[in-house]
Amino acid sequence: MSQALVKTAAGWLLGLMLAAAGAVVCINLVSQSVASPQQPVREYFEALQKGEGEQALGLLRAKVPKANAAMLDGTALQTAASALSDIKIGNAQSRGGNRVAVPVDYSLDGSRLHSEFLLERTGTQWLFFGKWAFVPTTLPTIEVTVVNASEAALNGVPVNMPNGHNTFAVFYPGKYEASLNGTFFEAPPTSALVSNRDGGTAPLNLQTRSTKSMDEAVAGKVREFLDTCAAEATEQQRLQPDCPFYHASNARVVDGTIKWEITEYPKITIEPFGGKWVVAPLNGKARLTAREINLFTGYVNDLNVEHDFSFTTQLDTDGNTVTVTPLLSF
C-alpha cells in the first residue's frame, strides 16, 4: 500500500473517530438538558414566573381540587412566583421502577426552602432519549378567612369571601398574601408560603379591624350627640336630662345657673361580635356648674361637680354611610 493511501486512510479513520466522539458529546449534552428529567421541572418554574397557569398545569399533570381557581393564572400566579429566587435544580434521584425525584432548592420570600418533584419515564424520543413527565398529583389549597367581610384581596386580586371564608387552589412553590382594604374596615396583610404537593392546605386568617376613617366617623357622631345633649340640658335647665349624664341633689338650684359641658369624650373601640360590628361601651366625663340653695340653711353655694357616665350604641353601615344610635336606659 502506498504511503499516500495510508495517510488517506488514517485521515478518514481520525475523522470517523472525531465524529463519533462529537456524537457522544452531543448525545450526553442532549440527555443532560432537553431529554433530562430536570427539563420539565425547569419549564414548570418558568411557566410559574410568567404567570402561564395553563402551561404549568399541563406540565404538572395535576388535578385541580374543588376550590376557587382565581390564583391559577395571570397576575395572581405571577405574583405568587415573584417571591422565588436563587432556584437550583439538583440531580435526579432514583425512586425505583421508571420514577425519579428531582430536588429543587430555592429562596421564597427570603426563606430557604426545598421541594421534590416526582417524575416518571413515559417513553422515548428521538429513538433512544428518555421522555419524562411529572407523576400526577393534586394541587394544594389555601383557606382564607376574614372577620365580618364578604370580600378580600389575594395576591392583589379582588376575591369573594362568602360568609367570610373561601378556599383557593394554588400552584407550588409560591407566596400567597391576603389583605382587606376597605373604607370602614381593613385587615393587615398576612401571607403563607406554599412548598408542598399532594393536596396540602395552608391557612390564611385575616384579622379585620376598623379603619382610622371609621373610628373618626364614629367618634365625630358620638361627640356631636354628647355636645348636643349638653347644650339642650343647659338650655332646658335640667339636672337629669335625657342624656347619659345626670346630677342628683336635695338642694334647690337657682334657675338660669345650670350649665353642662363634656370634659372627657369616650374613646372609640369597634369590635366584632355575633357576626356584626359593635362599639364597646362608651365612658366619659361631664361637668355641671350651677348655684344651689341649701334648703335647711338658705345659703347659696356654687356647685361644680364632674360626673362619670357610660352608655352603649348601635352601629350600622350602609355603603359610605355610618349611623350611630345611642342606647340609653332611664
C-alpha positions, 0 to 999 in steps of 0.5 A: 500500500502506498504511503499516500493511501495510508495517510488517506486512510488514517485521515478518514479513520481520525475523522470517523473517530472525531465524529463519533466522539462529537456524537457522544458529546452531543448525545450526553449534552442532549440527555443532560438538558432537553431529554433530562428529567430536570427539563420539565421541572425547569419549564414548570418554574418558568411557566410559574414566573410568567404567570402561564397557569395553563402551561404549568398545569399541563406540565404538572399533570395535576388535578385541580381540587374543588376550590376557587381557581382565581390564583391559577393564572395571570397576575395572581400566579405571577405574583405568587412566583415573584417571591422565588429566587436563587432556584437550583435544580439538583440531580435526579434521584432514583425512586425505583421502577421508571420514577425519579425525584428531582430536588429543587432548592430555592429562596421564597420570600427570603426563606430557604426552602426545598421541594421534590418533584416526582417524575416518571419515564413515559417513553422515548424520543428521538429513538433512544432519549428518555421522555419524562413527565411529572407523576400526577398529583393534586394541587394544594389549597389555601383557606382564607378567612376574614372577620365580618367581610364578604370580600378580600384581596389575594395576591392583589386580586379582588376575591369573594369571601362568602360568609367570610371564608373561601378556599383557593387552589394554588400552584407550588412553590409560591407566596400567597398574601391576603389583605382587606382594604376597605373604607370602614374596615381593613385587615393587615396583610398576612401571607403563607408560603406554599412548598408542598404537593399532594393536596396540602392546605395552608391557612390564611386568617385575616384579622379585620379591624376598623379603619382610622376613617371609621373610628373618626366617623364614629367618634365625630357622631358620638361627640356631636350627640354628647355636645348636643345633649349638653347644650339642650340640658343647659338650655332646658335647665335640667339636672337629669336630662335625657342624656347619659349624664345626670346630677342628683341633689336635695338642694334647690338650684337657682334657675338660669345657673345650670350649665353642662359641658363634656370634659372627657369624650369616650374613646372609640373601640369597634369590635366584632361580635355575633357576626356584626360590628359593635362599639364597646361601651362608651365612658366619659366625663361631664361637668355641671356648674350651677348655684344651689340653695341649701334648703335647711340653711338658705345659703347659696353655694356654687356647685361644680361637680364632674360626673362619670357616665357610660352608655352603649350604641348601635352601629350600622353601615350602609355603603359610605354611610355610618349611623350611630344610635345611642342606647340609653336606659332611664 
